[in-house]
Amino acid sequence: MIGFPLLSLSLRGGEWRKVMARIYEYQGKEILRKVGIPVPEGKQAATPEEAKKITQEIGKPVVIKAQIWATGRFKAGGIKFAKTPKEAEKVSQELIGSTVKGLPVENVLVEEQLDIEREFYTGVIISNSYKVKGPVLVFSTEGGVGVEEVAARNPEKVGTSNIDYLKGVGPEEVNQLLSKLSFNGGLSPKISTELSGIICSLYRAFKEYDARAAEINPLVLTKDKKLFAADCRFTIDDNSVFRHPEFEIKVPRDMERPPTELEKQAWKIEEGDYRGTGYFSQMVPRIEGSGWLGFHGIGGGGAMLGASAFVARGFKIANYADTSGDPPASKIYSVIRCILEQPVDGYVLMGACLANQEQWHHAHALVKVFKEEAKKRPGFPVIMLIGGNKEKETHEIIRDGFKNLPLRWELYGREHIYNTDFIADRVEALVKEYQKEKKG
Amino acid sequence: MNDTLSFQTRKMNIMIDYHQCILARENNASPSCGFACVKACRLYGRNILRIEGNRPVLAITDPEEIKRLDNECISCEYHCGRHGPGCIKIDISLD
């Protein structure tokens, strides 16, 4: 499934990624079924034997699709075909337990193959563009793999329409949108009416399930003139996840893979506690080798500059953590604990902004964690850049608290906010010393 | 009199050991720690602690009200350790 380019552009800046929790294709198809949109006959399978049984029940050639949170599955080998139940079992055996696009495949969706005549794309997506700030309906007369290029190549094939949320989407709005588009060979009135019904139902699903994005690609017209949602992608608004326990979303954040155990644990820090942010996510599900840094930011943008400088020096960022919005020291403490759960060669606090939150809560949290940790990891590098409100007092608490701790620690303030390379140099120096000491 | 004050906040369990507490032990109006825990609670926290009978006690007794009010600044533990005997222990639950 492929996100639509026009809207992706308007959602740039990563804003949309922060607020969406994904669900799998088979869950999305269940939604479509419930609102009356035809989907191919099929079921989800966790074992090759189940895939074989489902293929027997379908009684036709099937398509077997890896259930992962990634686009471009077909090109990555995550979608395969089988003509018989035995072949379906073999193909599923290859897929289940494998990794596609670096993501582990735990389930497959086994579905009847469709005899495709035409492919369309349709979607309802929240646009964060300041001009829109609401749902946008999109339709393309050309769908399937490579839909991103359609808008650039044939803009007349793509139509968008901003939706009045109070009014919703009815046949009138859909027909208005479709009438602007060029359909090769036209559409019969029957297909046109069915198409309109599907788009209206998709909008209903979008609204009922609190989606940020609901897309069908391809929306297939078969040779016997039937319409099917062959693939779909739904992302649910993070803030609405609690209203949909049926999706069993453990960590309501937009991720391309299921959360790790540590991420699930970290989510408990944040869940139901609205006192500031205590964000934690791992860059990779498994850390191997050395040179990993535990990364803790305050204020995302500046912290990212720091992360780039560390990566440029050959370090690998184990996680991204953020404690902004004046969280309590208890929350900051728990986030730092999660960072140190990883096998990292150093801890960096990149408070690369003059934050107006009272920074002394960070100071108390840092002192508590590292007093507990220091003896377990002598010589461990701790580099702290922290500036902003109550900076002087914050530095005093840290200096006093870290005094005599057997750590390699350095503390910097506002004078180094713009000097990311200097911080990166210090990280490099301290981590190299530590690594050498560990080896020796 | 009870030798330990123990109370819960949203994510923490705080224990003050009166056996070690200078205030409680010295029973002195100007203890050497300078009432560090209560001062920290005033500056960084929400006035959860106060002095009564020359020892730190809870200024608020309703457990639910403590959970609502306390900002979990953990400063009492640090400042007691810094200026006093370190008789405050805070356990923070990760759940």
Chai-1 contact restraints between the chains, C-beta under 6 A:
chainA,res_idxA,chainB,res_idxB,connection_type,confidence,min_distance_angstrom,max_distance_angstrom,comment,restraint_id
A,K268,B,D95,contact,1.0,0.0,6.0,A-B,restraint_1
A,P328,B,N71,contact,1.0,0.0,6.0,A-B,restraint_2
A,P328,B,E72,contact,1.0,0.0,6.0,A-B,restraint_3
A,A329,B,C73,contact,1.0,0.0,6.0,A-B,restraint_4
A,A329,B,I74,contact,1.0,0.0,6.0,A-B,restraint_5
A,S330,B,K11,contact,1.0,0.0,6.0,A-B,restraint_6
A,S330,B,M12,contact,1.0,0.0,6.0,A-B,restraint_7
A,S330,B,E72,contact,1.0,0.0,6.0,A-B,restraint_8
A,S330,B,I92,contact,1.0,0.0,6.0,A-B,restraint_9
A,Y333,B,I92,contact,1.0,0.0,6.0,A-B,restraint_10
A,S334,B,L94,contact,1.0,0.0,6.0,A-B,restraint_11
A,H364,B,I74,contact,1.0,0.0,6.0,A-B,restraint_12
A,H364,B,S75,contact,1.0,0.0,6.0,A-B,restraint_13
A,H364,B,Y78,contact,1.0,0.0,6.0,A-B,restraint_14
A,V367,B,Y78,contact,1.0,0.0,6.0,A-B,restraint_15
A,K368,B,I74,contact,1.0,0.0,6.0,A-B,restraint_16
